[in-house]
Amino acid sequence: MQQKITEANKKPEESGKVDGLELGDQALPEIKEKGAQLIAVSPQTPDNTLSQKEKEELDFELLSDQKGETAADYEVLFEVPAAVKEVYQGFGLDIAEYNGLDEWILPVPAVYIINQEGKIEFVDLNVDYTVRTEPQTIIDNL
């Protein structure tokens, strides 16, 4: 049974891979070996998503969920708190502009393993964007 793994990523990076994308890229050979696909979903604009996929030389699909509709469907979309927004702006990061929106919304980083029938078989999410699902955990749950 072929499965799809979807990862919603929280934070765009100016340099280097986003942790979850890097982990996914490292695990991709074993994921494919098990007959599964890896699909990442980004809150960025389609252009920024494509640029990141090319820049990072990712070997899996990186899709844009610019309006947060998919994240909202999975109930992982949230509005960035004012205090966090202020910190991000202090670093020159404008999430709303980068993601092409008027509002500061992001998905909680999450990993879903979805079977071919569309049933969710595994979920791992953490509101702390620095904590990511270990690749071996994903592989073990395929």
N, C-alpha and C positions, 0 to 999 in steps of 0.2 A: 504494500500500500504506500503510494507516494504521499508525502505530507509537505505542507508549507510551513515555514517558520517566518513569523513577522516580528520585526523589532521596531518599536517606535523610539526614536531618539530624541532626547530633550534639548541638547545644547549644541549649536553650531560652533566649530572651532576655527580660528583664523589660521592655525598652523598645525600640522599633524592630523592623524585620524581621530575621529571621535571614538572614545573607548569601545563602545558597542560595535561600531563598524569594524574596528581593528580586530576585535575578538571574533566577529563573524567571519571575516576574511581568513583568519588563521584556522578556523574550524571548517571552512567550506569543503575541503577535500573529503573529510570524514562524513559530513552531512550528505554530500553527493553520493558517497559510497553506500550510504544507507537508503538511497533512492529518494531523498528529500530535496527540497529547494529552499534557499534562503532568500527572503524578500525583506528589505528594510524600508520603513516608511518615515519620511522626514517632514517636519512642519515648514520647511523652507519653500520658497518659490520654485516652480519647475526649473527655471534657469539656474538658480543657486544649487538645486539638487543635482542637476546634470553636471554643473561645474565641479561639485564636490566628488561625484562619482568618477569623473575623468581625472581630477587632481589626485585622488587617492588610489586610482587604478583598481577600483573594486571589481571583482569578478562575479558579483551577484547584483540582482535588481535593487535599485534604490529609487523608490517612488515618492512623489510629492503629495502631501496631504495639506496643502497650503491653508485651506480654510478650517482645518481641524475636524472635518466631518467624520473621518474614519476613527480618529482618536475619541471623538464624542460618542460614536457608536459603541466603542469598547469601554466607555466610561473612564477614560484616563486623561481627559483634557482638563486643564485647570488654568485659572487666571494667575499670572505671576504676581505675588504679593508686592505691595508698594515698596517695602524695604528692600526686597531683592531687586526690583526694577531700578531703584536708586543706585544700588551697588553696580549693577550691570552698566547703567548709563555712565557711572564714574569711570568705568573701563573703556568707554566709547562704544559699547555694544548696545545697539537698538534692535531688540528682538522683533518688534512690530515691523520695522522697516525691512529688516533682513528677510522676514517671512512674508512680506508684502501685505501686511494687514494694518488696520487702525488700532488693533488691540494687542495687548501682551498676553497671548495664550500659548501654552506649550503642552505637549503630552508628557505624562509620567513615563520614564523609560520602562518598556515592557517587552517581554518575549512570549509569544504564543506559538504553540505547535497545534496546527489545524489539520485534521485528516481530510481525505478527498471528499468526504461527504459534508464538509464544512463544520464538523464538530470539533470544539476546542478540547484537545487532549491534555494540554499542559499550559500553565500560566505562571510566569514569574515577573513580578514588578516591584519596584522600590522607589519611593518618593525621593530618596537620596540619589541624585543622578550620578554620583561617583561610585555607586555600588551597582555592578553589572552582573548579569547571569554568566556564570562560568561556562565556557564552551563545552567542557566535558559533561556538565549537567544537561545541556541541550542534547548532546549526542546520546547520553544515557537514556533520555526520554523519548527518543525516536522509535 
